[in-house]
Amino acid sequence: MTLSGAEVLRGAFLCLLQPLPPESVGDFLKGRIGVIGLIAFLAAQEAERGAAVRAAENEALRQLFRDVVADSDAGPLEPRLAELSRPSDGALTLESLDAANDALGAALIDLHERAERDGPRTLEHRIVALMVAHSAARELTLPG
């Protein structure tokens, strides 16, 4: 299960609300506040650029699917890839973009399995390069 940034921040807030037993002061309390602060810091990065990253990922996946269908490399996946290649992010909320990204990602996995099994290798390499680029775009930076 992947938590949304909002869910992570709600969890951090709830952790701050929970009273601590008296013996949990000092270093324990500093560490707890530090972890909650780090979580909020990372969630802020996600909130700042998460929608743009997902929208770009979704469009890149749709373009890949359009290219695969046009090149007749989709095999039995062609109807599904053709349907998914149409723009359909809906509202530009992280929830909506994630829903589209989940459907596109599931199809990418199936396409990747097919490319590994049946080729062409150029398609497999393109898929791997796309996944590497998507991972780099989602990278969060730790402070300090």
N, CA and C atoms as an extended XYZ file, in Angstrom:
432
Properties=species:S:1:pos:R:3:atomname:S:1:resname:S:1:resid:I:1 pbc="F F F"
N         0.845       -1.176        0.000 N   MET     1
C         0.000        0.000        0.000 CA  MET     1
C         0.889        1.237        0.000 C   MET     1
N         0.619        2.146       -0.896 N   THR     2
C         1.346        3.403       -0.962 CA  THR     2
C         0.471        4.505       -0.383 C   THR     2
N         0.992        5.173        0.617 N   LEU     3
C         0.241        6.255        1.247 CA  LEU     3
C         0.383        7.530        0.427 C   LEU     3
N        -0.661        8.318        0.398 N   SER     4
C        -0.588        9.621       -0.259 CA  SER     4
C         0.145       10.591        0.659 C   SER     4
N         0.612       11.696        0.101 N   GLY     5
C         1.258       12.716        0.907 CA  GLY     5
C         0.345       13.240        1.996 C   GLY     5
N        -0.933       13.393        1.675 N   ALA     6
C        -1.898       13.871        2.674 CA  ALA     6
C        -2.030       12.873        3.819 C   ALA     6
N        -2.042       11.582        3.502 N   GLU     7
C        -2.141       10.564        4.551 CA  GLU     7
C        -0.896       10.564        5.441 C   GLU     7
N         0.263       10.758        4.830 N   VAL     8
C         1.507       10.813        5.590 CA  VAL     8
C         1.491       12.008        6.536 C   VAL     8
N         1.063       13.161        6.033 N   LEU     9
C         1.030       14.359        6.881 CA  LEU     9
C        -0.010       14.230        7.995 C   LEU     9
N        -1.148       13.611        7.706 N   ARG    10
C        -2.141       13.368        8.765 CA  ARG    10
C        -1.562       12.463        9.848 C   ARG    10
N        -0.823       11.447        9.431 N   GLY    11
C        -0.185       10.555       10.391 CA  GLY    11
C         0.840       11.281       11.251 C   GLY    11
N         1.626       12.172       10.634 N   ALA    12
C         2.600       12.958       11.395 CA  ALA    12
C         1.890       13.845       12.409 C   ALA    12
N         0.799       14.454       11.982 N   PHE    13
C         0.014       15.297       12.884 CA  PHE    13
C        -0.519       14.487       14.063 C   PHE    13
N        -1.057       13.310       13.792 N   LEU    14
C        -1.594       12.464       14.863 CA  LEU    14
C        -0.495       12.015       15.822 C   LEU    14
N         0.710       11.774       15.298 N   CYS    15
C         1.826       11.415       16.176 CA  CYS    15
C         2.166       12.560       17.119 C   CYS    15
N         2.059       13.780       16.633 N   LEU    16
C         2.341       14.931       17.487 CA  LEU    16
C         1.270       15.116       18.556 C   LEU    16
N         0.054       14.684       18.273 N   LEU    17
C        -1.040       14.839       19.232 CA  LEU    17
C        -1.006       13.824       20.371 C   LEU    17
N        -0.407       12.672       20.121 N   GLN    18
C        -0.404       11.603       21.131 CA  GLN    18
C         0.462       12.004       22.324 C   GLN    18
N        -0.100       11.947       23.511 N   PRO    19
C         0.717       12.270       24.685 CA  PRO    19
C         1.755       11.177       24.938 C   PRO    19
N         2.910       11.603       25.388 N   LEU    20
C         3.987       10.665       25.679 CA  LEU    20
C         4.015       10.352       27.162 C   LEU    20
N         4.404        9.149       27.521 N   PRO    21
C         4.580        8.858       28.948 CA  PRO    21
C         5.753        9.691       29.488 C   PRO    21
N         5.746        9.997       30.750 N   PRO    22
C         6.780       10.857       31.325 CA  PRO    22
C         8.208       10.364       31.077 C   PRO    22
N         8.405        9.054       30.994 N   GLU    23
C         9.759        8.532       30.790 CA  GLU    23
C        10.248        8.683       29.340 C   GLU    23
N         9.401        9.202       28.468 N   SER    24
C         9.750        9.314       27.046 CA  SER    24
C        10.177       10.731       26.675 C   SER    24
N        10.903       11.356       27.530 N   VAL    25
C        11.389       12.715       27.225 CA  VAL    25
C        12.856       12.640       26.839 C   VAL    25
N        13.486       13.737       26.678 N   GLY    26
C        14.907       13.772       26.350 CA  GLY    26
C        15.187       13.309       24.942 C   GLY    26
N        16.161       12.410       24.811 N   ASP    27
C        16.598       11.957       23.488 CA  ASP    27
C        15.480       11.280       22.704 C   ASP    27
N        14.630       10.516       23.390 N   PHE    28
C        13.521        9.863       22.702 CA  PHE    28
C        12.609       10.903       22.061 C   PHE    28
N        12.268       11.927       22.809 N   LEU    29
C        11.382       12.973       22.302 CA  LEU    29
C        12.035       13.727       21.141 C   LEU    29
N        13.316       14.051       21.271 N   LYS    30
C        14.025       14.738       20.178 CA  LYS    30
C        14.039       13.866       18.920 C   LYS    30
N        14.300       12.580       19.097 N   GLY    31
C        14.309       11.679       17.944 CA  GLY    31
C        12.948       11.570       17.292 C   GLY    31
N        11.924       11.488       18.125 N   ARG    32
C        10.551       11.381       17.597 CA  ARG    32
C        10.184       12.631       16.804 C   ARG    32
N        10.463       13.792       17.347 N   ILE    33
C        10.164       15.048       16.653 CA  ILE    33
C        11.001       15.152       15.370 C   ILE    33
N        12.247       14.697       15.430 N   GLY    34
C        13.102       14.719       14.240 CA  GLY    34
C        12.557       13.855       13.120 C   GLY    34
N        12.082       12.667       13.452 N   VAL    35
C        11.512       11.770       12.436 CA  VAL    35
C        10.232       12.363       11.854 C   VAL    35
N         9.391       12.908       12.709 N   ILE    36
C         8.153       13.528       12.226 CA  ILE    36
C         8.479       14.717       11.322 C   ILE    36
N         9.480       15.507       11.704 N   GLY    37
C         9.901       16.631       10.861 CA  GLY    37
C        10.427       16.169        9.517 C   GLY    37
N        11.213       15.085        9.518 N   LEU    38
C        11.747       14.544        8.265 CA  LEU    38
C        10.621       14.053        7.365 C   LEU    38
N         9.650       13.387        7.950 N   ILE    39
C         8.499       12.920        7.170 CA  ILE    39
C         7.773       14.108        6.542 C   ILE    39
N         7.557       15.165        7.319 N   ALA    40
C         6.884       16.353        6.795 CA  ALA    40
C         7.724       17.009        5.689 C   ALA    40
N         9.039       17.036        5.861 N   PHE    41
C         9.943       17.611        4.862 CA  PHE    41
C         9.840       16.866        3.529 C   PHE    41
N         9.864       15.535        3.591 N   LEU    42
C         9.759       14.727        2.371 CA  LEU    42
C         8.365       14.845        1.746 C   LEU    42
N         7.337       14.876        2.587 N   ALA    43
C         5.975       15.039        2.067 CA  ALA    43
C         5.803       16.388        1.380 C   ALA    43
N         6.481       17.417        1.882 N   ALA    44
C         6.403       18.740        1.243 CA  ALA    44
C         7.010       18.700       -0.156 C   ALA    44
N         8.117       17.981       -0.322 N   GLN    45
C         8.709       17.837       -1.661 CA  GLN    45
C         7.735       17.152       -2.611 C   GLN    45
N         7.105       16.102       -2.110 N   GLU    46
C         6.139       15.364       -2.921 CA  GLU    46
C         4.961       16.254       -3.295 C   GLU    46
N         4.477       17.031       -2.331 N   ALA    47
C         3.337       17.913       -2.595 CA  ALA    47
C         3.695       18.985       -3.625 C   ALA    47
N         4.940       19.457       -3.570 N   GLU    48
C         5.362       20.532       -4.464 CA  GLU    48
C         5.427       20.093       -5.924 C   GLU    48
N         5.919       18.894       -6.158 N   ARG    49
C         6.112       18.497       -7.557 CA  ARG    49
C         5.404       17.208       -7.952 C   ARG    49
N         4.666       16.599       -7.039 N   GLY    50
C         4.047       15.306       -7.307 CA  GLY    50
C         3.095       15.306       -8.481 C   GLY    50
N         2.258       16.320       -8.598 N   ALA    51
C         1.292       16.357       -9.702 CA  ALA    51
C         1.996       16.488      -11.041 C   ALA    51
N         2.996       17.349      -11.107 N   ALA    52
C         3.720       17.545      -12.369 CA  ALA    52
C         4.446       16.269      -12.786 C   ALA    52
N         5.044       15.589      -11.818 N   VAL    53
C         5.766       14.346      -12.115 CA  VAL    53
C         4.807       13.288      -12.635 C   VAL    53
N         3.664       13.123      -11.971 N   ARG    54
C         2.703       12.111      -12.403 CA  ARG    54
C         2.111       12.432      -13.765 C   ARG    54
N         1.792       13.699      -14.008 N   ALA    55
C         1.244       14.084      -15.312 CA  ALA    55
C         2.256       13.795      -16.422 C   ALA    55
N         3.524       14.093      -16.166 N   ALA    56
C         4.564       13.810      -17.169 CA  ALA    56
C         4.732       12.307      -17.382 C   ALA    56
N         4.728       11.536      -16.295 N   GLU    57
C         4.808       10.072      -16.406 CA  GLU    57
C         3.649        9.531      -17.231 C   GLU    57
N         2.451        9.991      -16.908 N   ASN    58
C         1.264        9.494      -17.604 CA  ASN    58
C         1.341        9.798      -19.087 C   ASN    58
N         1.773       10.996      -19.433 N   GLU    59
C         1.868       11.341      -20.856 CA  GLU    59
C         2.956       10.522      -21.541 C   GLU    59
N         4.083       10.303      -20.869 N   ALA    60
C         5.155        9.491      -21.458 CA  ALA    60
C         4.689        8.052      -21.685 C   ALA    60
N         3.936        7.498      -20.744 N   LEU    61
C         3.410        6.144      -20.915 CA  LEU    61
C         2.403        6.098      -22.054 C   LEU    61
N         1.531        7.088      -22.122 N   ARG    62
C         0.554        7.117      -23.218 CA  ARG    62
C         1.251        7.222      -24.573 C   ARG    62
N         2.319        8.026      -24.647 N   GLN    63
C         3.061        8.148      -25.906 CA  GLN    63
C         3.713        6.823      -26.268 C   GLN    63
N         4.284        6.147      -25.291 N   LEU    64
C         4.866        4.825      -25.541 CA  LEU    64
C         3.804        3.878      -26.085 C   LEU    64
N         2.638        3.868      -25.459 N   PHE    65
C         1.569        2.972      -25.900 CA  PHE    65
C         1.104        3.329      -27.310 C   PHE    65
N         0.998        4.638      -27.615 N   ARG    66
C         0.620        5.041      -28.993 CA  ARG    66
C         1.653        4.539      -29.988 C   ARG    66
N         2.934        4.683      -29.645 N   ASP    67
C         4.000        4.240      -30.549 CA  ASP    67
C         3.971        2.727      -30.745 C   ASP    67
N         3.751        1.995      -29.665 N   VAL    68
C         3.725        0.532      -29.739 CA  VAL    68
C         2.556        0.072      -30.606 C   VAL    68
N         1.399        0.696      -30.423 N   VAL    69
C         0.231        0.333      -31.230 CA  VAL    69
C         0.481        0.686      -32.698 C   VAL    69
N         1.061        1.866      -32.960 N   ALA    70
C         1.328        2.286      -34.341 CA  ALA    70
C         2.337        1.368      -35.029 C   ALA    70
N         3.301        0.837      -34.253 N   ASP    71
C         4.318       -0.054      -34.810 CA  ASP    71
C         3.866       -1.509      -34.857 C   ASP    71
N         2.632       -1.771      -34.431 N   SER    72
C         2.081       -3.133      -34.382 CA  SER    72
C         2.916       -4.062      -33.506 C   SER    72
N         3.489       -3.525      -32.418 N   ASP    73
C         4.289       -4.326      -31.497 CA  ASP    73
C         3.495       -4.752      -30.263 C   ASP    73
N         2.201       -4.433      -30.218 N   ALA    74
C         1.421       -4.666      -29.004 CA  ALA    74
C         0.849       -6.072      -28.917 C   ALA    74
N         0.721       -6.745      -30.030 N   GLY    75
C         0.145       -8.084      -30.006 CA  GLY    75
C        -1.235       -8.069      -29.370 C   GLY    75
N        -1.515       -9.024      -28.488 N   PRO    76
C        -2.847       -9.103      -27.871 CA  PRO    76
C        -3.146       -7.932      -26.921 C   PRO    76
N        -2.141       -7.142      -26.590 N   LEU    77
C        -2.358       -5.987      -25.709 CA  LEU    77
C        -2.868       -4.764      -26.459 C   LEU    77
N        -2.936       -4.851      -27.790 N   GLU    78
C        -3.249       -3.663      -28.593 CA  GLU    78
C        -4.540       -2.949      -28.186 C   GLU    78
N        -5.680       -3.634      -28.007 N   PRO    79
C        -6.893       -2.895      -27.635 CA  PRO    79
C        -6.743       -2.149      -26.300 C   PRO    79
N        -6.138       -2.811      -25.346 N   ARG    80
C        -5.947       -2.183      -24.023 CA  ARG    80
C        -5.011       -0.983      -24.116 C   ARG    80
N        -3.890       -1.132      -24.828 N   LEU    81
C        -2.935       -0.034      -24.952 CA  LEU    81
C        -3.529        1.123      -25.748 C   LEU    81
N        -4.306        0.806      -26.770 N   ALA    82
C        -4.952        1.859      -27.557 CA  ALA    82
C        -5.916        2.662      -26.681 C   ALA    82
N        -6.666        1.981      -25.841 N   GLU    83
C        -7.599        2.659      -24.937 CA  GLU    83
C        -6.846        3.519      -23.920 C   GLU    83
N        -5.810        2.972      -23.339 N   LEU    84
C        -5.049        3.697      -22.313 CA  LEU    84
C        -4.236        4.859      -22.882 C   LEU    84
N        -3.958        4.842      -24.167 N   SER    85
C        -3.133        5.900      -24.760 CA  SER    85
C        -3.881        7.220      -24.914 C   SER    85
N        -5.199        7.182      -24.720 N   ARG    86
C        -5.981        8.422      -24.810 CA  ARG    86
C        -5.840        9.228      -23.522 C   ARG    86
N        -5.691       10.555      -23.631 N   PRO    87
C        -5.589       11.379      -22.418 CA  PRO    87
C        -6.834       11.215      -21.548 C   PRO    87
N        -6.605       10.918      -20.256 N   SER    88
C        -7.751       10.706      -19.372 CA  SER    88
C        -7.381       10.863      -17.901 C   SER    88
N        -6.541       11.824      -17.573 N   ASP    89
C        -6.148       12.016      -16.181 CA  ASP    89
C        -7.289       12.534      -15.324 C   ASP    89
N        -8.271       13.165      -15.926 N   GLY    90
C        -9.367       13.727      -15.139 CA  GLY    90
C        -8.899       14.952      -14.393 C   GLY    90
N        -9.340       15.086      -13.161 N   ALA    91
C        -8.940       16.230      -12.345 CA  ALA    91
C        -7.436       16.160      -12.072 C   ALA    91
N        -6.823       17.301      -11.947 N   LEU    92
C        -5.387       17.331      -11.715 CA  LEU    92
C        -5.068       17.263      -10.220 C   LEU    92
N        -5.659       16.282       -9.573 N   THR    93
C        -5.342       16.004       -8.180 CA  THR    93
C        -4.404       14.810       -8.149 C   THR    93
N        -3.640       14.697       -7.077 N   LEU    94
C        -2.747       13.541       -6.974 CA  LEU    94
C        -3.532       12.240       -6.996 C   LEU    94
N        -4.687       12.229       -6.374 N   GLU    95
C        -5.518       11.019       -6.353 CA  GLU    95
C        -5.925       10.601       -7.770 C   GLU    95
N        -6.385       11.556       -8.567 N   SER    96
C        -6.802       11.264       -9.934 CA  SER    96
C        -5.610       10.862      -10.800 C   SER    96
N        -4.501       11.597      -10.657 N   LEU    97
C        -3.307       11.275      -11.430 CA  LEU    97
C        -2.751        9.910      -11.035 C   LEU    97
N        -2.805        9.589       -9.745 N   ASP    98
C        -2.341        8.280       -9.289 CA  ASP    98
C        -3.211        7.154       -9.842 C   ASP    98
N        -4.520        7.374       -9.894 N   ALA    99
C        -5.415        6.341      -10.434 CA  ALA    99
C        -5.069        6.049      -11.894 C   ALA    99
N        -4.865        7.109      -12.676 N   ALA   100
C        -4.473        6.919      -14.073 CA  ALA   100
C        -3.100        6.255      -14.147 C   ALA   100
N        -2.175        6.689      -13.295 N   ASN   101
C        -0.826        6.138      -13.282 CA  ASN   101
C        -0.834        4.660      -12.931 C   ASN   101
N        -1.708        4.264      -12.014 N   ASP   102
C        -1.814        2.843      -11.648 CA  ASP   102
C        -2.249        1.994      -12.838 C   ASP   102
N        -3.253        2.457      -13.566 N   ALA   103
C        -3.738        1.711      -14.735 CA  ALA   103
C        -2.664        1.653      -15.824 C   ALA   103
N        -2.000        2.777      -16.052 N   LEU   104
C        -0.940        2.815      -17.056 CA  LEU   104
C         0.236        1.936      -16.638 C   LEU   104
N         0.571        1.965      -15.353 N   GLY   105
C         1.679        1.155      -14.853 CA  GLY   105
C         1.413       -0.332      -14.961 C   GLY   105
N         0.186       -0.736      -14.691 N   ALA   106
C        -0.168       -2.154      -14.821 CA  ALA   106
C        -0.020       -2.606      -16.275 C   ALA   106
N        -0.443       -1.763      -17.206 N   ALA   107
C        -0.303       -2.097      -18.627 CA  ALA   107
C         1.171       -2.114      -19.033 C   ALA   107
N         1.962       -1.214      -18.447 N   LEU   108
C         3.398       -1.194      -18.749 CA  LEU   108
C         4.053       -2.498      -18.308 C   LEU   108
N         3.669       -3.002      -17.150 N   ILE   109
C         4.216       -4.275      -16.672 CA  ILE   109
C         3.884       -5.391      -17.656 C   ILE   109
N         2.643       -5.437      -18.110 N   ASP   110
C         2.249       -6.472      -19.071 CA  ASP   110
C         3.012       -6.324      -20.393 C   ASP   110
N         3.176       -5.078      -20.835 N   LEU   111
C         3.921       -4.832      -22.076 CA  LEU   111
C         5.387       -5.227      -21.894 C   LEU   111
N         5.946       -4.910      -20.750 N   HIS   112
C         7.339       -5.249      -20.489 CA  HIS   112
C         7.532       -6.767      -20.476 C   HIS   112
N         6.624       -7.485      -19.845 N   GLU   113
C         6.702       -8.955      -19.848 CA  GLU   113
C         6.653       -9.491      -21.272 C   GLU   113
N         5.759       -8.916      -22.077 N   ARG   114
C         5.643       -9.357      -23.473 CA  ARG   114
C         6.928       -9.052      -24.239 C   ARG   114
N         7.493       -7.851      -24.027 N   ALA   115
C         8.724       -7.468      -24.724 CA  ALA   115
C         9.889       -8.365      -24.307 C   ALA   115
N         9.960       -8.714      -23.033 N   GLU   116
C        11.021       -9.625      -22.575 CA  GLU   116
C        10.875      -11.006      -23.202 C   GLU   116
N         9.636      -11.448      -23.331 N   ARG   117
C         9.355      -12.799      -23.838 CA  ARG   117
C         9.472      -12.867      -25.362 C   ARG   117
N         8.855      -11.896      -26.038 N   ASP   118
C         8.714      -11.982      -27.495 CA  ASP   118
C         9.507      -10.935      -28.267 C   ASP   118
N        10.158       -9.996      -27.574 N   GLY   119
C        10.871       -8.930      -28.277 CA  GLY   119
C         9.901       -7.891      -28.776 C   GLY   119
N        10.273       -6.919      -29.478 N   PRO   120
C        11.652       -6.611      -29.850 CA  PRO   120
C        12.451       -6.036      -28.679 C   PRO   120
N        13.766       -6.252      -28.710 N   ARG   121
C        14.635       -5.785      -27.628 CA  ARG   121
C        14.649       -4.259      -27.542 C   ARG   121
N        14.478       -3.583      -28.661 N   THR   122
C        14.456       -2.114      -28.611 CA  THR   122
C        13.300       -1.617      -27.749 C   THR   122
N        12.172       -2.316      -27.795 N   LEU   123
C        11.035       -1.951      -26.953 CA  LEU   123
C        11.365       -2.202      -25.489 C   LEU   123
N        11.988       -3.333      -25.201 N   GLU   124
C        12.374       -3.628      -23.823 CA  GLU   124
C        13.322       -2.557      -23.297 C   GLU   124
N        14.285       -2.145      -24.085 N   HIS   125
C        15.236       -1.109      -23.668 CA  HIS   125
C        14.535        0.233      -23.471 C   HIS   125
N        13.593        0.536      -24.320 N   ARG   126
C        12.851        1.788      -24.175 CA  ARG   126
C        12.033        1.797      -22.878 C   ARG   126
N        11.426        0.669      -22.553 N   ILE   127
C        10.640        0.558      -21.321 CA  ILE   127
C        11.534        0.733      -20.101 C   ILE   127
N        12.680        0.081      -20.098 N   VAL   128
C        13.604        0.201      -18.966 CA  VAL   128
C        14.087        1.641      -18.823 C   VAL   128
N        14.422        2.290      -19.922 N   ALA   129
C        14.867        3.687      -19.877 CA  ALA   129
C        13.763        4.592      -19.323 C   ALA   129
N        12.534        4.313      -19.701 N   LEU   130
C        11.402        5.089      -19.201 CA  LEU   130
C        11.245        4.897      -17.693 C   LEU   130
N        11.375        3.670      -17.225 N   MET   131
C        11.251        3.404      -15.788 CA  MET   131
C        12.376        4.076      -14.996 C   MET   131
N        13.577        4.085      -15.539 N   VAL   132
C        14.702        4.759      -14.882 CA  VAL   132
C        14.432        6.256      -14.789 C   VAL   132
N        13.939        6.844      -15.878 N   ALA   133
C        13.632        8.279      -15.877 CA  ALA   133
C        12.525        8.598      -14.879 C   ALA   133
N        11.521        7.753      -14.796 N   HIS   134
C        10.429        7.986      -13.849 CA  HIS   134
C        10.925        7.884      -12.404 C   HIS   134
N        11.796        6.933      -12.148 N   SER   135
C        12.359        6.804      -10.796 CA  SER   135
C        13.163        8.035      -10.419 C   SER   135
N        13.960        8.532      -11.345 N   ALA   136
C        14.776        9.723      -11.074 CA  ALA   136
C        13.895       10.943      -10.807 C   ALA   136
N        12.790       11.072      -11.536 N   ALA   137
C        11.911       12.221      -11.359 CA  ALA   137
C        11.203       12.190      -10.005 C   ALA   137
N        11.008       10.998       -9.447 N   ARG   138
C        10.328       10.867       -8.154 CA  ARG   138
C        11.278       10.911       -6.955 C   ARG   138
N        12.550       11.039       -7.214 N   GLU   139
C        13.526       11.022       -6.136 CA  GLU   139
C        13.331       12.204       -5.194 C   GLU   139
N        13.349       11.914       -3.909 N   LEU   140
C        13.255       12.955       -2.885 CA  LEU   140
C        14.632       13.183       -2.288 C   LEU   140
N        14.888       14.400       -1.841 N   THR   141
C        16.189       14.781       -1.312 CA  THR   141
C        16.136       14.893        0.200 C   THR   141
N        17.044       14.214        0.861 N   LEU   142
C        17.131       14.312        2.323 CA  LEU   142
C        17.849       15.608        2.695 C   LEU   142
N        17.483       16.219        3.797 N   PRO   143
C        18.142       17.464        4.205 CA  PRO   143
C        19.573       17.214        4.666 C   PRO   143
N        20.395       18.268        4.531 N   GLY   144
C        21.754       18.244        5.078 CA  GLY   144
C        22.668       17.446        4.260 C   GLY   144
